[in-house]
C-alpha cells in the first residue's frame, strides 16, 4: 500500500511540474525577474523612456503602430500600450523563435493568461504598460499571440543598438 501511495504521489508531483512549465510563458523560465536574451524586467520606480504603441484592427488587418522601435543598449523603456480596436490584443516581447513557438502553444490554449513582465493582454479600448530594460544588442520581436492575430499582421521589431 505504501508503494502504491508513493507512486501516486510521484505522479502528482510530475503532473504539477509539467503544468507549471507549460504555463510559464515565453522567456519566463519560471523567473519573473531573470535576464533573458532580450533583457530583463524594468524597475517601474526608475526613470524610463516612454514609447507609445497603439494596437488594433482595420481594413482586414491587425497592427501595431509603430511596428519598429529603436532602443539604445542599457535603456529602460516604458511601453504605453493602447488597444484602440474592437478585439482583445496583446503585446509579447521575446525573440522571434520564442514568439513563434509560443504562438503555436496559444493555438492549443487561446485563453492562456500571461503573467509575465514581457507581456500584456488588453481588452478593447484599454491601456497598459510594460517596463523593460534592454541589456543586450540585437533585433527582437513583439507580437500579439492570440491565434490568428500575428498572422493578420500584429508583429513588430525592436532594434537594440
N, C-alpha and C positions, 0 to 999 in steps of 0.2 A: 504494500500500500504506500509506504514512504517513497518507494522508487517511482510509482505512478505519479504521486504528487510532485516529486522533483522534476519529472519530465514535463508535466503540465505547467509548472512554474517557469521552467526554462522556455517553453513555447510562448508563454505570455510575455516574458521579457524580450524575446526576439521579435515578436509582433509589435510590441511597443516601440522598440528601437527602429525597426524598419519604417514605421509610420512617421516617427519624428524626423527621420532623414528625408522622407518623401515630401513633407510639408515645409521643410526649412526654406525652400525657395532659392532663387538664383543668387549666388555669391554669398549667401548667408553662412554656409558651412557650420551652422549651429551657433555662430558667434555674431551677435549684433554689433559688436564694436571692433571686429577683426579687420585688418587691412587685406584687401584683395587686389587683383590685377589693375583695377581702375581707381584705387584709392581707398578711403575709409570714411565712415560716417563723420560728418562735421559736428562741431560744437555749436548748438543754436545760440549760446550766450556770447559767442565771439563774433566780431565783425565779418561780414561776408559780402561778396559782390552779388547783386541781385540780377537774376536772369529770368525774365518773364517768358513762359511758354504757354501758348494757347492750344487747346486740343478740341477737335470737333469733327463734324462731317458736313459734306456739301457736294453737290454735283456728282453724286455717286462714288465719292472718295472719302477717305478719312485722313486726317492730317494732324501734324504738329507744326506750329509756327512760332519761332523759326525751326526749320528742320536740321540746321547745322549750328553748333555753338562752339566757339573757340575759347579756350581757357589756358591760363599760364600754369605750369607745374608749380605746385605748392599753394595754389589759390583755393580758398574756401568759397563755395558758391551756394547761395540760397535760390533754388529754383522755385519761383512763384507760379504755381500751376493754376490754370483756369479752364474748366470744362465748359465751353460755350455751346456744346452740342446738345442733342436730344437723347443720347445714349450714354451709359456708363463708359468711361475710358480710364486708362491707367498709364502711368509712365514708369518704366522699369529701366534703371541704369545697370549695364553689365557689359561683358564682352559680347561680340556678335555671336560667338559659339554658344555662350551660356543662354542668351536670349532665344536663339533658335531651338535649343534643347528644351528650355522651359516652355516655349510656345507649344511644343508637342505635348508636354505634360498638361498644359492648360486645356488642350482639346479633350483630354480624358476627364478633366475636372474643371469645367469652365467657371465654377463659382468659388474656386480656390481663393482664400483670403491671403493677402500679403501683409505680413507684419515685419517688414524688413526696412531698414533705413534707406535703402536704394530704390524703393518702390512706393507708389501712392496711387490708389484707385479712387476715382471721384464720380459721384452721381452727376447728372446733368445740372448745369448752372452753379456748381460748387467750386470751391477753391481749396488749395492745399499747398504745403511746402515740402521740399526735400532739401536738406542741408548736407552737402557732400564736400569733402576735402580731397582734391585731386593731387595725389603724391607722385604719380608716375606719368611719364610722357607716353603718348600713344593715341590711337583712334579707338573710341569706344562707342557702343550702341545705346540708344534708348528706343524703346518700343512699347506699344500697347499690346499686351499678350492675351487680351480677351480674344477667343477664337474668331478668326476672320478679320480682325482689325489690322493686324500687321500686314496681312496680305492686301488689304484695301488701301495701304499707304501710310499707316501710322508707324513710321520708323524715322529715326533721326541719328545724327552722328555728333559725338563730342570729340573735338580735336584738342588734345592737351600738348602744348609746346613747351 
